[in-house]
């Protein structure tokens, strides 16, 4: 092998590693910033909950309203999907313990006493 080819290959490898490490550092910084923002939002919610509790209001109701406002703002562009009405899988008279209204197999207890033998 020629030494200059080996040196160029190693330099290219080192440059690629450095580039990938910089990308990883940038992604980590973005993730930390996002986590910081989420933590700040949680802290604000706790403060609002505490203040409403001090005023004697229902803080859980406020929290649910705040979450609904956030969700409605985020999903305003999304089209709401209507759920199809689900019919039950079995009729209302099905009871697996009674043995009625079911399928073909039914459970029967075994004979009492020890097995036949002598």
C-alpha positions as CSV (number, residue, x, y, z in Angstrom):
1,X,0.0,0.0,0.0
2,X,1.1,3.5,-0.8
3,X,1.7,5.7,2.3
4,X,0.1,8.8,0.9
5,X,-3.2,6.9,0.2
6,X,-3.2,5.5,3.7
7,X,-2.6,9.0,5.2
8,X,-5.4,10.6,3.0
9,X,-7.8,7.8,4.0
10,X,-7.1,8.4,7.7
11,X,-7.5,12.1,7.4
12,X,-10.9,11.6,5.7
13,X,-11.9,9.2,8.4
14,X,-10.9,11.7,11.1
15,X,-12.8,14.5,9.3
16,X,-15.9,12.4,9.0
17,X,-15.8,11.5,12.7
18,X,-15.4,15.1,13.7
19,X,-18.3,16.1,11.5
20,X,-20.5,13.4,13.1
21,X,-19.5,14.4,16.6
22,X,-20.5,18.1,15.8
23,X,-23.9,16.9,14.6
24,X,-24.4,14.9,17.7
25,X,-23.4,17.8,19.9
26,X,-25.9,20.0,18.1
27,X,-28.7,17.5,18.6
28,X,-27.8,17.1,22.3
29,X,-28.0,20.9,22.7
30,X,-31.4,21.0,21.0
31,X,-32.7,18.2,23.2
32,X,-31.4,20.0,26.4
33,X,-33.2,23.2,25.3
34,X,-36.4,21.4,24.7
35,X,-36.2,19.6,28.1
36,X,-35.5,23.0,29.7
37,X,-38.7,24.5,28.1
38,X,-40.8,21.5,29.2
39,X,-39.5,21.8,32.7
40,X,-40.3,25.5,32.7
41,X,-43.9,24.8,31.5
42,X,-44.4,22.2,34.2
43,X,-43.1,24.7,36.8
44,X,-45.6,27.3,35.5
45,X,-48.4,24.9,35.8
46,X,-47.5,23.9,39.3
47,X,-47.4,27.6,40.3
48,X,-50.8,28.2,38.7
49,X,-52.2,25.2,40.4
50,X,-50.8,26.3,43.8
51,X,-52.3,29.9,43.3
52,X,-55.7,28.6,42.4
53,X,-55.6,26.2,45.4
54,X,-54.7,29.2,47.7
55,X,-57.7,31.0,46.3
56,X,-59.9,28.1,47.1
57,X,-60.7,27.1,43.5
58,X,-60.6,23.6,42.1
59,X,-57.1,23.3,40.7
60,X,-57.7,20.0,38.9
61,X,-60.5,21.5,36.9
62,X,-58.2,24.4,35.9
63,X,-55.5,22.0,34.9
64,X,-57.8,20.1,32.7
65,X,-59.1,23.3,31.1
66,X,-55.5,24.4,30.4
67,X,-54.6,21.1,28.8
68,X,-57.7,21.2,26.6
69,X,-56.8,24.7,25.5
70,X,-53.3,23.6,24.6
71,X,-54.5,20.5,22.8
72,X,-57.2,22.5,20.9
73,X,-54.6,25.1,19.8
74,X,-52.2,22.4,18.7
75,X,-54.8,20.3,16.8
76,X,-56.8,23.1,15.3
77,X,-55.5,22.2,11.8
78,X,-56.3,18.5,12.3
79,X,-59.6,17.2,11.2
80,X,-61.5,15.6,14.1
81,X,-62.2,11.9,13.4
82,X,-65.6,10.5,14.3
83,X,-65.5,7.1,15.9
84,X,-67.7,4.5,14.4
85,X,-70.3,3.0,16.7
86,X,-69.0,-0.3,18.0
87,X,-71.4,-3.2,18.3
88,X,-70.7,-5.8,21.0
89,X,-68.9,-8.9,20.0
90,X,-71.3,-11.3,21.8
91,X,-74.9,-11.1,22.6
92,X,-76.0,-9.8,26.0
93,X,-76.9,-13.3,27.2
94,X,-73.4,-14.7,27.0
95,X,-72.0,-15.9,30.3
96,X,-69.0,-18.2,30.2
97,X,-69.6,-19.5,33.7
98,X,-73.2,-20.7,33.1
99,X,-72.4,-22.7,30.0
100,X,-75.4,-21.2,28.2
101,X,-75.5,-18.9,25.2
102,X,-71.9,-19.8,24.2
103,X,-70.3,-21.9,21.6
104,X,-70.1,-25.6,21.2
105,X,-67.7,-26.5,24.0
106,X,-68.8,-26.6,27.6
107,X,-66.9,-27.5,30.7
108,X,-68.0,-30.3,33.0
109,X,-66.4,-31.2,36.3
110,X,-64.6,-34.5,36.6
111,X,-66.0,-37.5,38.5
112,X,-65.6,-37.3,42.3
113,X,-63.3,-39.5,44.2
114,X,-60.0,-41.2,43.3
115,X,-59.4,-42.5,39.8
116,X,-60.6,-46.0,39.0
117,X,-58.0,-48.6,39.9
118,X,-57.3,-51.2,42.4
